[in-house]
């Protein structure tokens, strides 16, 4: 049995020294640890979906207020509601972008079969999770903490995979890959915002540009 297979699937009975190491880095073969990370990320995706559904409902209510105020020629309130609506859509877009980025990470991690793939895949994945975590910290503090735990788990896997394979990490390439994933997620989120949310009345948009 190859060294990779051992590190990928091997199960061991932990001794005292192993339990000490566990306090520093998650132990065990790589495959179940990677699968656990994927499940944890998928759980965060579900939480982001639920949170975004709440924002979409708030958007629907606020949009109705904008239209109602505008139809009554109450432009002052229409502008107030429109500004609140813009903030809601900004947060919803942020959640969509985070969700899309995590989905890309899950797809990549789910296709890992080689030890070298782990090193190449996990490095940008950790960068993406770090960015997502920072982006949603104020919106979903609990998710921010849980993503921190996922980052720690992935870091431990990356260290073990690097030691087992002898491969060195190209940080510049990993960062570029992470930014590419985030950029693609942002583009998709932007498109989905346009598809999901109706445009404001033309008069409101014109008024905002004129600074009324």
C-alpha positions in Angstrom: 0.0 0.0 0.0 1.4 3.4 -1.0 2.3 6.1 1.4 -0.5 8.3 -0.1 -3.1 5.6 0.5 -1.9 5.3 4.1 -2.2 9.0 4.7 -5.4 9.2 2.7 -7.5 6.4 4.4 -5.5 4.9 7.3 -7.2 4.8 10.7 -5.1 4.6 13.8 -5.6 4.2 17.6 -4.3 7.4 19.1 -1.6 7.2 21.7 -0.6 9.8 24.3 1.8 11.6 22.0 -0.8 11.6 19.2 -3.4 13.1 21.6 -0.9 15.9 22.5 -0.4 16.7 18.8 -4.2 16.8 18.3 -4.4 19.9 20.4 -2.2 21.7 17.8 -3.4 20.2 14.6 -6.4 17.9 13.7 -5.2 14.3 13.5 -5.9 11.3 11.3 -5.9 10.3 7.6 -6.5 13.0 5.1 -9.6 11.7 3.3 -12.1 11.7 6.2 -10.7 15.1 7.4 -11.2 16.5 3.9 -14.7 15.0 3.7 -15.5 16.6 7.1 -14.3 19.9 5.8 -16.6 19.6 2.8 -19.6 18.8 4.9 -18.9 21.8 7.2 -18.6 24.1 4.2 -21.9 22.7 2.7 -23.5 23.5 6.1 -22.3 27.1 5.9 -23.7 27.3 2.4 -27.1 26.3 3.7 -27.0 28.9 6.4 -26.1 31.5 3.8 -29.1 30.5 1.7 -31.4 30.8 4.7 -30.0 34.2 5.6 -30.3 35.4 2.0 -33.9 34.3 1.9 -34.6 36.7 4.8 -32.9 39.5 3.0 -34.9 38.8 -0.2 -38.1 39.0 1.9 -37.0 42.3 3.4 -36.2 43.5 -0.2 -39.7 42.7 -1.3 -41.3 44.6 1.6 -39.0 47.6 1.2 -39.5 47.7 -2.6 -43.2 47.9 -2.0 -42.7 50.9 0.3 -40.6 52.6 -2.3 -43.2 52.1 -5.0 -46.1 53.2 -2.7 -44.3 56.4 -1.6 -43.4 57.2 -5.1 -46.9 56.7 -6.4 -48.1 59.1 -3.7 -45.4 61.6 -4.8 -43.8 61.4 -1.4 -40.3 61.6 -2.8 -38.7 62.2 0.6 -39.8 58.9 2.0 -39.3 57.2 -1.4 -35.6 58.2 -1.2 -35.3 57.0 2.4 -36.8 53.6 1.5 -34.7 53.4 -1.6 -31.5 54.0 0.4 -32.5 51.2 2.8 -33.3 49.0 -0.2 -29.8 49.6 -1.6 -28.2 48.5 1.7 -30.4 45.3 1.8 -29.4 44.5 -1.8 -25.7 45.1 -1.0 -25.8 42.7 1.9 -27.8 40.1 -0.2 -25.2 40.4 -2.9 -22.4 39.8 -0.4 -24.1 36.6 0.9 -24.6 35.4 -2.7 -21.0 36.0 -3.5 -19.9 34.2 -0.3 -22.2 31.3 -1.2 -20.9 31.0 -4.7 -17.3 31.1 -3.6 -17.9 28.3 -1.1 -19.6 26.3 -3.7 -16.5 26.5 -5.9 -14.4 25.3 -3.0 -16.6 22.4 -2.4 -16.5 21.4 -6.1 -12.7 21.5 -6.0 -12.2 19.7 -2.8 -14.7 17.0 -3.8 -12.5 16.1 -6.9 -9.2 15.7 -5.0 -7.7 12.3 -5.5 -3.9 12.9 -5.4 -1.7 14.1 -2.6 -0.3 16.8 -4.8 -3.9 17.9 -5.6 -4.5 18.6 -2.0 -1.6 21.1 -1.7 -2.6 22.8 -5.0 -6.3 22.9 -4.1 -6.3 23.7 -0.4 -4.0 26.8 -0.6 -6.4 28.9 -2.6 -9.4 27.4 -0.8 -8.0 28.7 2.5 -7.6 32.2 0.9 -11.2 32.1 -0.3 -12.5 31.1 3.1 -10.5 33.8 4.8 -12.0 36.4 2.5 -15.5 35.0 2.9 -15.1 35.0 6.6 -14.1 38.6 6.7 -16.9 39.6 4.4 -19.7 38.1 6.5 -18.3 38.8 9.9 -20.8 41.5 10.7 -23.8 39.8 9.0 -23.4 36.3 10.4 -21.0 36.2 13.4 -21.7 32.6 14.1 -20.9 31.6 10.5 -17.7 33.7 10.7 -16.6 31.7 13.7 -17.4 28.4 12.1 -15.5 29.3 8.9 -12.6 30.0 11.2 -12.7 26.4 12.5 -12.9 25.2 8.9 -9.9 27.2 8.0 -8.0 25.6 10.9 -9.0 22.2 9.7 -7.9 22.8 6.2 -4.6 24.3 7.4 -3.9 21.1 9.3 -4.7 19.0 6.2 -2.5 21.2 4.1 0.5 20.9 6.4 0.2 17.1 6.6 -0.2 16.8 2.8 2.8 19.0 2.2 4.9 17.0 4.6 3.8 13.7 3.1 4.3 14.8 -0.6 7.3 16.9 -0.1 5.7 19.6 -2.3 6.3 23.2 -1.6 3.5 25.8 -1.8 3.5 28.6 -4.4 1.9 31.3 -2.4 1.7 33.8 -5.3 -0.1 31.2 -7.5 -2.4 30.3 -4.7 -3.4 33.9 -4.1 -4.0 34.5 -7.8 -6.2 31.4 -7.9 -8.2 32.5 -4.8 -8.7 36.0 -6.3 -10.0 34.3 -9.5 -12.5 32.3 -7.6 -13.7 35.3 -5.7 -13.9 37.4 -8.9 -16.0 34.7 -10.6 -18.3 34.5 -7.6 -18.7 38.3 -7.6 -19.7 38.3 -11.2 -22.3 35.5 -10.7 -23.7 37.3 -7.6 -24.0 40.6 -9.6 -26.0 38.8 -12.3 -28.2 37.1 -9.8 -29.0 40.3 -8.0 -30.1 41.8 -11.3 -32.3 38.8 -12.0 -33.9 38.4 -8.6 -34.5 42.1 -7.7 -36.8 44.4 -9.7 -35.5 47.9 -10.7 -36.5 51.0 -8.8 -38.9 53.4 -10.5 -37.2 55.6 -13.1 -38.0 58.7 -11.1 -36.3 57.4 -8.0 -33.1 56.4 -9.9 -33.1 59.8 -11.7 -33.6 61.6 -8.4 -30.7 59.8 -6.7 -28.4 60.8 -9.5 -29.6 64.4 -9.2 -29.0 64.2 -5.5 -32.5 65.0 -4.4 
